[in-house]
Amino acid sequence: MKAKLIGARELNFQSGDGTTVKGVQLYISFPEESVVGEMTDKLFLSENFALPACKPGDMLDITFNRKGKPETITVIGK
């Protein structure tokens, strides 16, 4: 999936059951047939995810595993 990075937010909090959640939330946009303009979405990546250096405005190629979780992210341009 090709998507544009709109923004990112670092996360570090305690969940309801007391476990610590650390990672980053990515905000992305991408073309969608049924949408005028672009669709937006957010992706959670745990602190162990190998996220390449990227910034808002970068185009990303995102692959997902069978469960729909992000597997790899590659910066492919602006």
C-alpha positions in Angstrom: 0.0 0.0 0.0 1.3 3.4 -0.9 0.4 6.2 1.5 1.5 9.7 2.4 2.7 10.4 6.0 0.7 13.2 7.4 2.0 13.1 11.0 3.3 11.0 13.9 2.8 10.9 17.7 5.0 9.2 20.3 3.0 7.0 22.7 4.0 5.9 26.2 1.1 5.1 28.6 -0.3 2.5 31.0 -3.2 0.5 29.6 -6.3 -0.4 31.6 -4.6 -3.7 32.8 -1.4 -1.9 33.9 0.9 -2.9 31.0 3.0 -0.2 29.5 2.3 0.7 25.9 5.2 2.3 24.0 5.4 3.1 20.3 4.4 5.6 17.7 1.0 6.4 16.0 1.4 7.2 12.3 -1.3 9.3 10.5 -1.5 8.5 6.8 -3.5 9.4 3.7 -4.1 7.4 0.5 -6.4 7.4 -2.5 -9.6 5.3 -2.2 -12.1 4.7 -5.0 -15.2 5.5 -3.0 -13.7 8.8 -1.5 -13.5 12.2 -3.1 -10.0 13.3 -2.1 -8.1 10.9 0.0 -8.9 8.5 2.8 -7.1 8.9 6.1 -6.1 6.3 8.7 -3.8 5.8 11.7 -1.3 2.9 12.3 0.1 1.9 15.7 3.7 0.7 15.6 5.3 -0.8 18.8 8.7 0.5 19.9 10.2 -2.7 18.5 9.1 -1.9 14.9 12.0 -1.0 12.6 10.6 2.3 11.4 12.9 4.1 8.9 13.6 7.8 9.3 10.6 9.6 7.8 8.8 13.0 8.1 5.4 14.4 7.2 5.1 14.6 3.5 7.1 11.5 2.7 5.5 8.8 0.6 5.6 5.3 2.2 5.2 1.8 0.9 3.5 -0.2 3.7 3.2 -4.0 3.7 0.8 -5.8 6.1 0.9 -9.3 7.5 -2.1 -11.7 7.3 -3.6 -10.2 10.4 -3.6 -6.7 8.9 -0.7 -5.4 11.1 2.1 -3.3 9.5 5.0 -5.6 8.6 7.4 -3.3 6.7 7.5 0.4 5.9 9.8 1.9 3.2 10.2 5.5 2.3 9.7 5.8 -1.5 9.9 9.6 -2.0 8.1 12.9 -1.3 
